[in-house]
Amino acid sequence: MAVAGATDVVMPQMGVSVSEGTITKWLKQVGETVEADESLLEISTDKVDTEVPSPASGVVTEILVQEGETVEVGAKLAVIVAEGAEPAGTSGGADEPPQPATQEAAAEANAAASAETQTPTSEGVQEPTPASERPAAPVGDGAANGKSFVSPVVARIASEHGVDPAQVPGTGRGGRVTKKDILQFIEHGAQAPAAPAAPEAPAAPAARAAPAAPAEPQAPAEREAPAAQKQPEPAAQPGEELSPMSAMRRGIAEHMRKSLDTSAHVTSAIEVDMTRVVALRQKLKPEYQRSYGVNPTYLIFVARAVTDTLKDYPWINGEIRGDKIVTRNYVNLGFAVELEDGKGLIVPVVKNAEGLNLLGMARAVTDVAERARTKKLTPDDVQGGTFTITNPGGYGTFHGTPVISQPQAAILGTYALVKRPWVIADEHGQDVIAIRPIMNITLTYDHRLVDGALAGRFLRDLRQKLEAWGESDY
């Protein structure tokens, strides 16, 4: 029944390239009150995990999408009714919560309405004008079960692999094909040549209906093939536990594999005497914590020195775009942040880091790291990076070979600060052994753009800045 003062909660648009999201946790349940802008649920996309604020104050009267379900942008998730609101009408049947048949009819109606305002692209996928209708892009001949309408991401993946989305078993609402479905279909041996066969059939002028008849038996056969291959998925053996991959973990897996397939990875390393940095940090730490509430970690000093060094090495701060080399006069610095005890990784970006002094860098890094761990980041916070720093040294590791974050050209790794015997020159110019805090730093770079000599000079200059750090440098 329709209720005056009711507000629909929909899956938000979390970035231009994000077309669907997974409900990971409801923070409020049916019957509980919620305030406007109070966190209502947590969602996960292939870009970011975040909390969704309530669009209105009131009582949660319906939850339409359960935890673990993946739905497209604009899908209705829940209903919030203002406290004390009365029904808007007395008709009991017409406004009941949508049943499966009603949902299918609504999906068809929405698709028909959106088709009138959308313009087909050259690939046959229609791109919607309103953000809430973004996922409703018609593909293929279509069936009435809603699977004929897939998100732009699914349509693109299907087109790249020559797969007809209508042949993919859908697990989304109303049987809709999700990104996970299409990827599993392809992974389990989907036969790409079978999909293009259907469009060629109408080319014969003799009979239009005849080609459609043999196409029908083929679709179920191919539909069953991946299902049959999914059935024998290895069951958990004694002592094992099987868990589904989260949207974030799937995104990480795809991104890392793509990076290795794209860039020619090479790693160079250098040792840095951090004596001056250690002394300066000990001096600044009490003031920074007391006056500004931030901790000047060693990572902050490295980040500040890296940003300054990149000014002289635009290719290391650049990227390859087609057959062009892109360079920039700014540095958007990404920082790899661990989430959920190693079960997630996200890279928030500090924009225009070249304009920050040491205190500004400390504040910016503390802010993005905290928002990453508390799921307050937006997709814009993790996009646009030009260079990335990862810091596994906090756990004691002394060396690594990080994977480049595409489409960047390089990533810097910082490692554990370890006291080691070190050869230095005394006041008489004689070599002596001293105990010094030494940090290993690596640069993994794309050898298509960055040569070993260039990477070596970058690391040399970075070391000189860190080893000669003075109070005037912050």
VMD Tcl script that draws the C-alpha trace (Angstrom):
set ca {
  {0.00 0.00 0.00}
  {1.34 3.40 -0.93}
  {2.26 5.55 2.05}
  {2.56 9.31 2.15}
  {6.05 10.40 3.12}
  {7.66 7.17 1.87}
  {11.20 7.41 0.49}
  {12.79 4.80 -1.73}
  {16.41 3.80 -1.08}
  {18.13 2.96 -4.36}
  {21.54 1.62 -5.34}
  {23.61 4.82 -5.80}
  {25.74 5.65 -8.82}
  {29.26 5.05 -7.46}
  {31.21 6.37 -10.43}
  {30.75 6.49 -14.18}
  {32.15 3.00 -14.79}
  {30.33 1.36 -11.88}
  {27.00 -0.18 -12.94}
  {26.20 -2.54 -10.08}
  {26.89 -3.13 -6.41}
  {26.62 -5.87 -3.81}
  {24.82 -5.43 -0.50}
  {27.34 -6.52 2.12}
  {25.54 -5.48 5.30}
  {22.33 -3.80 6.41}
  {23.06 -1.50 9.36}
  {19.33 -1.03 10.02}
  {16.58 -3.64 9.95}
  {12.85 -3.46 9.22}
  {11.08 -1.60 11.99}
  {14.13 0.36 13.11}
  {14.34 4.13 12.90}
  {17.04 5.92 10.95}
  {18.05 9.57 10.67}
  {18.78 11.34 7.41}
  {22.45 10.91 6.43}
  {22.91 8.17 9.04}
  {24.65 5.08 7.63}
  {21.96 2.67 6.46}
  {23.85 -0.11 4.68}
  {27.23 -1.13 3.32}
  {27.79 -1.89 -0.35}
  {30.71 -3.29 -2.29}
  {31.64 -2.55 -5.90}
  {34.67 -3.44 -7.97}
  {36.00 0.05 -7.16}
  {35.33 0.65 -3.48}
  {33.56 -0.57 -0.36}
  {31.49 2.15 1.26}
  {28.57 2.95 3.52}
  {25.37 4.39 2.06}
  {23.66 7.13 4.09}
  {19.91 7.20 4.54}
  {18.18 9.64 2.16}
  {15.54 10.52 4.77}
  {14.55 10.18 8.41}
  {11.92 7.63 9.40}
  {11.29 3.93 9.90}
  {12.64 1.19 7.63}
  {9.45 -0.53 6.47}
  {10.83 -2.74 3.70}
  {14.16 -4.28 2.73}
  {13.88 -5.54 -0.84}
  {17.47 -6.69 -1.47}
  {19.17 -9.02 0.98}
  {22.81 -9.17 2.01}
  {24.98 -10.82 -0.62}
  {22.74 -9.86 -3.54}
  {24.13 -7.86 -6.45}
  {21.89 -5.34 -8.16}
  {22.30 -2.60 -10.72}
  {22.54 1.13 -10.14}
  {19.10 2.60 -9.53}
  {17.60 -0.64 -8.20}
  {15.22 -0.15 -5.28}
  {16.79 -1.47 -2.08}
  {14.47 -0.44 0.73}
  {11.66 1.88 1.77}
  {11.77 4.44 4.57}
  {8.53 5.94 5.87}
  {8.36 9.06 7.98}
  {7.22 8.27 11.51}
  {3.45 8.72 11.89}
  {2.83 8.76 8.13}
  {-0.58 7.53 6.96}
  {-1.40 5.44 3.88}
  {-1.98 7.60 0.80}
  {-4.89 5.46 -0.41}
  {-7.26 2.71 0.68}
  {-6.72 0.30 -2.17}
  {-5.05 -2.74 -0.75}
  {-4.22 -4.76 -3.80}
  {-2.75 -2.34 -6.29}
  {0.05 -1.02 -4.08}
  {1.22 -4.19 -2.36}
  {4.95 -4.94 -2.30}
  {5.91 -6.18 -5.76}
  {5.55 -9.91 -6.33}
  {7.80 -11.70 -8.83}
  {5.30 -11.27 -11.68}
  {4.89 -7.58 -10.84}
  {8.65 -7.11 -10.78}
  {8.98 -8.65 -14.22}
  {6.20 -6.46 -15.56}
  {7.82 -3.41 -13.97}
  {11.17 -4.33 -15.48}
  {9.59 -4.57 -18.92}
  {7.71 -1.30 -18.45}
  {10.84 0.49 -17.28}
  {12.80 -0.92 -20.20}
  {10.13 0.16 -22.69}
  {10.02 3.66 -21.20}
  {13.79 4.01 -21.19}
  {14.00 2.78 -24.78}
  {12.07 5.84 -25.92}
  {14.65 8.24 -24.43}
  {17.83 6.31 -25.18}
  {20.08 6.40 -28.22}
  {21.60 3.14 -29.49}
  {25.37 3.05 -29.67}
  {27.33 1.56 -32.54}
  {27.62 -1.70 -30.59}
  {23.87 -2.13 -30.24}
  {23.83 -1.26 -26.54}
  {21.58 1.60 -25.55}
  {22.95 4.08 -23.07}
  {20.35 5.64 -20.75}
  {20.06 9.34 -20.09}
  {18.87 9.24 -16.43}
  {21.38 7.81 -13.95}
  {18.71 5.64 -12.35}
  {18.04 3.92 -15.69}
  {21.71 3.41 -16.59}
  {21.65 -0.40 -16.32}
  {18.66 -0.88 -18.63}
  {20.49 -1.36 -21.91}
  {18.75 -3.75 -24.36}
  {20.97 -6.44 -25.79}
  {20.10 -9.28 -28.12}
  {16.65 -10.52 -29.07}
  {15.46 -10.55 -25.50}
  {13.12 -12.66 -23.46}
  {10.37 -11.55 -21.17}
  {12.18 -12.64 -18.03}
  {14.28 -9.48 -17.83}
  {17.53 -11.13 -18.91}
  {17.41 -9.26 -22.21}
  {18.37 -6.14 -20.30}
  {21.95 -6.09 -19.00}
  {24.25 -3.45 -17.59}
  {26.77 -1.69 -19.86}
  {29.61 -3.58 -18.15}
  {27.99 -6.96 -18.90}
  {27.26 -5.88 -22.47}
  {30.88 -4.81 -22.99}
  {32.30 -8.07 -21.59}
  {29.86 -10.09 -23.70}
  {30.83 -8.15 -26.82}
  {34.57 -8.57 -26.18}
  {34.22 -12.35 -25.83}
  {31.58 -12.90 -28.51}
  {29.00 -14.14 -26.01}
  {25.23 -13.68 -26.29}
  {24.00 -12.57 -22.82}
  {20.74 -14.43 -23.46}
  {22.71 -17.70 -23.27}
  {24.10 -16.93 -19.81}
  {22.19 -18.20 -16.73}
  {21.40 -15.14 -14.64}
  {21.47 -15.05 -10.85}
  {20.41 -11.41 -10.46}
  {16.94 -10.22 -9.63}
  {14.38 -11.54 -12.10}
  {17.05 -13.77 -13.66}
  {19.10 -10.82 -14.83}
  {22.68 -11.53 -15.94}
  {25.25 -9.90 -13.64}
  {28.93 -9.22 -14.18}
  {29.75 -12.27 -12.05}
  {27.52 -14.47 -14.22}
  {29.11 -13.42 -17.51}
  {32.65 -13.81 -16.15}
  {31.88 -17.30 -14.78}
  {30.26 -18.27 -18.09}
  {33.39 -17.23 -19.98}
  {35.72 -18.81 -17.41}
  {33.94 -22.16 -17.66}
  {34.53 -22.51 -21.34}
  {31.81 -20.57 -23.13}
  {32.09 -21.11 -26.85}
  {32.47 -17.65 -28.32}
  {31.87 -18.60 -32.00}
  {28.33 -19.82 -31.21}
  {27.07 -16.33 -30.31}
  {27.86 -14.55 -33.59}
  {26.08 -17.31 -35.54}
  {22.64 -15.92 -34.66}
  {23.07 -12.45 -36.25}
  {24.29 -13.99 -39.52}
  {21.10 -16.01 -39.97}
  {18.77 -13.10 -40.88}
  {21.15 -12.24 -43.75}
  {19.48 -14.97 -45.84}
  {16.54 -13.34 -47.66}
  {14.75 -16.63 -48.36}
  {13.35 -17.23 -44.89}
  {13.32 -15.03 -41.84}
  {11.64 -17.37 -39.41}
  {13.62 -20.45 -40.40}
  {16.96 -19.39 -38.87}
  {15.25 -18.56 -35.58}
  {13.94 -22.10 -35.20}
  {17.33 -23.89 -35.02}
  {18.68 -21.09 -32.84}
  {16.21 -21.94 -30.07}
  {17.45 -25.50 -29.39}
  {21.05 -24.26 -29.29}
  {20.46 -21.71 -26.56}
  {19.32 -24.22 -23.91}
  {22.19 -26.53 -24.82}
  {24.74 -23.81 -24.24}
  {22.82 -22.68 -21.19}
  {23.19 -26.10 -19.65}
  {26.87 -26.44 -20.47}
  {28.17 -23.86 -18.03}
  {25.64 -24.96 -15.42}
  {26.88 -28.51 -15.73}
  {30.43 -27.29 -15.32}
  {29.47 -25.22 -12.31}
  {27.80 -28.20 -10.63}
  {31.01 -30.16 -10.06}
  {32.70 -27.20 -8.42}
  {35.13 -28.73 -5.95}
  {33.43 -29.23 -2.64}
  {35.21 -28.33 0.57}
  {37.47 -31.09 1.74}
  {37.76 -31.95 5.44}
  {39.24 -28.97 7.22}
  {38.51 -26.58 4.32}
  {36.04 -23.74 3.99}
  {34.75 -22.26 0.74}
  {33.86 -18.56 0.66}
  {32.65 -16.50 -2.30}
  {34.92 -13.73 -3.55}
  {33.71 -10.25 -2.69}
  {33.21 -7.65 -5.42}
  {36.35 -5.89 -4.20}
  {38.45 -9.06 -4.26}
  {37.23 -9.87 -7.78}
  {38.14 -6.33 -8.82}
  {41.62 -6.68 -7.30}
  {42.13 -10.00 -9.06}
  {41.10 -8.59 -12.43}
  {43.19 -5.43 -11.98}
  {46.35 -7.28 -10.92}
  {46.08 -9.81 -13.74}
  {45.46 -7.04 -16.25}
  {48.50 -5.14 -14.99}
  {50.81 -8.11 -15.40}
  {49.41 -8.73 -18.87}
  {49.87 -5.05 -19.82}
  {53.13 -3.76 -18.32}
  {56.66 -5.13 -18.57}
  {57.39 -5.24 -14.83}
  {60.95 -4.63 -13.62}
  {61.98 -3.90 -10.02}
  {65.05 -2.00 -8.83}
  {66.02 -1.48 -5.17}
  {68.17 0.86 -3.13}
  {69.27 1.15 0.52}
  {68.72 4.43 2.34}
  {70.36 5.66 5.56}
  {67.40 7.25 7.38}
  {69.42 8.75 10.26}
  {68.38 12.35 9.56}
  {64.75 11.39 9.01}
  {64.65 9.45 12.29}
  {66.07 12.40 14.22}
  {63.66 14.89 12.64}
  {60.67 12.61 13.20}
  {61.51 12.28 16.89}
  {61.60 16.04 17.15}
  {58.33 16.68 15.27}
  {56.21 13.78 16.54}
  {55.12 15.29 19.91}
  {54.11 18.58 18.31}
  {52.29 16.95 15.39}
  {50.33 14.66 17.68}
  {49.53 17.31 20.26}
  {48.67 20.20 17.94}
  {47.40 18.49 14.80}
  {46.38 14.96 15.83}
  {48.55 13.26 13.19}
  {51.55 10.96 13.40}
  {54.50 11.82 11.12}
  {55.35 8.26 10.11}
  {58.36 7.40 7.99}
  {55.95 6.93 5.08}
  {55.10 10.63 5.25}
  {58.75 11.63 4.84}
  {59.16 9.23 1.91}
  {55.97 10.49 0.27}
  {57.12 14.10 0.56}
  {60.54 13.28 -0.92}
  {58.98 11.17 -3.70}
  {56.66 13.99 -4.74}
  {59.60 16.38 -4.93}
  {61.73 13.90 -6.91}
  {58.98 13.15 -9.43}
  {59.17 16.75 -10.66}
  {62.42 15.82 -12.40}
  {61.13 12.45 -13.71}
  {57.87 13.07 -15.59}
  {57.92 9.69 -17.33}
  {57.89 7.87 -13.98}
  {54.84 9.97 -13.10}
  {53.33 9.40 -16.54}
  {51.65 6.65 -18.51}
  {51.39 5.11 -21.95}
  {48.10 5.98 -23.65}
  {47.80 4.22 -26.99}
  {51.00 5.12 -28.82}
  {51.47 8.35 -26.86}
  {53.42 9.14 -23.69}
  {51.46 11.17 -21.17}
  {53.34 13.45 -18.76}
  {51.94 15.77 -16.11}
  {52.85 18.84 -14.07}
  {51.04 17.48 -10.99}
  {51.31 14.41 -8.76}
  {48.26 12.47 -7.57}
  {49.78 10.14 -5.02}
  {48.07 6.82 -4.25}
  {48.64 4.87 -1.01}
  {47.86 1.17 -0.74}
  {45.73 0.58 2.37}
  {44.96 -2.86 3.79}
  {41.38 -3.63 4.79}
  {39.74 -6.41 6.79}
  {42.86 -8.26 7.93}
  {44.24 -8.73 4.45}
  {40.89 -9.52 2.82}
  {40.78 -6.24 0.96}
  {43.11 -3.64 -0.50}
  {42.26 -0.14 -1.67}
  {44.37 2.72 -2.99}
  {43.00 6.13 -1.99}
  {44.60 9.07 -3.78}
  {45.96 12.33 -2.42}
  {45.33 14.81 -5.24}
  {47.91 17.48 -6.15}
  {50.43 16.24 -3.60}
  {53.08 18.53 -5.08}
  {51.48 21.43 -3.24}
  {51.73 19.86 0.23}
  {54.46 20.38 2.82}
  {55.30 17.69 5.38}
  {52.42 18.58 7.71}
  {49.97 18.80 4.82}
  {51.08 15.39 3.58}
  {50.67 13.90 7.07}
  {47.14 15.28 7.34}
  {46.12 14.14 3.86}
  {47.49 10.61 4.22}
  {45.96 10.21 7.70}
  {42.60 11.37 6.35}
  {42.38 9.05 3.34}
  {43.71 6.06 5.29}
  {41.12 6.55 8.03}
  {38.27 6.97 5.56}
  {39.43 3.85 3.72}
  {39.33 1.74 6.88}
  {35.94 3.12 7.96}
  {34.42 2.74 4.46}
  {33.84 6.43 3.95}
  {35.62 6.70 0.60}
  {33.84 7.57 -2.62}
  {34.89 6.32 -6.08}
  {36.45 9.72 -6.77}
  {38.82 9.15 -3.82}
  {40.37 6.11 -5.51}
  {40.61 7.43 -9.07}
  {43.07 9.63 -10.90}
  {46.28 8.41 -9.26}
  {49.51 9.04 -11.19}
  {51.98 7.25 -8.87}
  {51.49 4.81 -6.00}
  {53.35 3.99 -2.78}
  {52.87 0.72 -0.92}
  {54.24 0.24 2.59}
  {54.52 -3.42 3.61}
  {57.52 -2.50 5.77}
  {55.18 -1.85 8.66}
  {54.98 -5.63 9.09}
  {58.74 -6.16 9.01}
  {59.24 -7.10 5.36}
  {62.49 -5.84 3.87}
  {61.93 -6.38 0.13}
  {59.16 -6.90 -2.41}
  {58.08 -6.60 -6.03}
  {54.74 -4.74 -6.07}
  {52.38 -4.83 -9.05}
  {51.85 -1.55 -10.91}
  {48.43 0.07 -10.62}
  {47.26 0.61 -14.19}
  {47.60 2.80 -16.12}
  {50.46 4.21 -14.05}
  {54.09 3.65 -15.00}
  {55.56 2.80 -11.59}
  {54.95 1.94 -7.95}
  {57.29 2.53 -4.99}
  {57.67 0.05 -2.13}
  {58.91 1.08 1.33}
  {60.15 -1.54 3.75}
  {61.12 -2.08 7.36}
  {63.50 0.34 9.03}
  {66.26 -1.88 10.42}
  {69.36 -0.97 12.44}
  {72.36 -2.39 10.64}
  {76.17 -2.02 10.68}
  {76.95 0.60 8.08}
  {80.23 1.93 6.71}
  {80.54 5.71 7.03}
  {83.33 8.24 6.93}
  {84.40 9.79 10.23}
  {85.49 13.37 10.77}
  {88.95 12.48 9.43}
  {87.59 10.93 6.27}
  {88.37 7.40 7.43}
  {85.94 4.53 6.92}
  {84.38 3.32 10.14}
  {81.49 1.04 11.02}
  {78.45 2.63 12.63}
  {74.96 1.42 13.55}
  {72.47 3.16 11.25}
  {68.70 2.87 10.58}
  {68.53 1.52 7.04}
  {65.42 1.26 4.84}
  {65.17 -0.65 1.58}
  {63.12 1.11 -1.10}
  {62.04 -0.51 -4.38}
  {60.74 0.95 -7.61}
  {58.73 -1.37 -9.84}
  {58.33 0.22 -13.24}
  {56.91 -0.43 -16.69}
  {59.91 -1.15 -18.87}
  {57.92 -0.15 -21.95}
  {58.30 3.45 -20.79}
  {60.92 3.54 -18.02}
  {64.42 2.17 -18.62}
  {66.59 0.77 -15.85}
  {68.99 3.72 -16.00}
  {66.15 6.21 -15.54}
  {64.76 4.21 -12.61}
  {68.23 4.04 -11.09}
  {68.70 7.81 -11.26}
  {65.27 8.36 -9.71}
  {66.13 6.10 -6.77}
  {69.55 7.75 -6.40}
  {68.00 11.23 -6.21}
  {65.30 10.04 -3.82}
  {67.97 8.57 -1.53}
  {69.94 11.81 -1.57}
  {66.88 13.80 -0.51}
  {66.12 11.43 2.37}
  {69.70 11.18 3.59}
  {70.26 14.94 3.45}
  {66.91 15.90 4.98}
  {67.16 19.10 6.96}
  {64.72 21.11 9.04}
  {64.21 23.51 6.14}
  {62.80 20.67 4.03}
  {59.53 20.36 5.88}
}
mol new
graphics top color blue
foreach p $ca { graphics top sphere $p radius 0.5 }
foreach p [lrange $ca 0 end-1] q [lrange $ca 1 end] { graphics top cylinder $p $q radius 0.2 }
display resetview
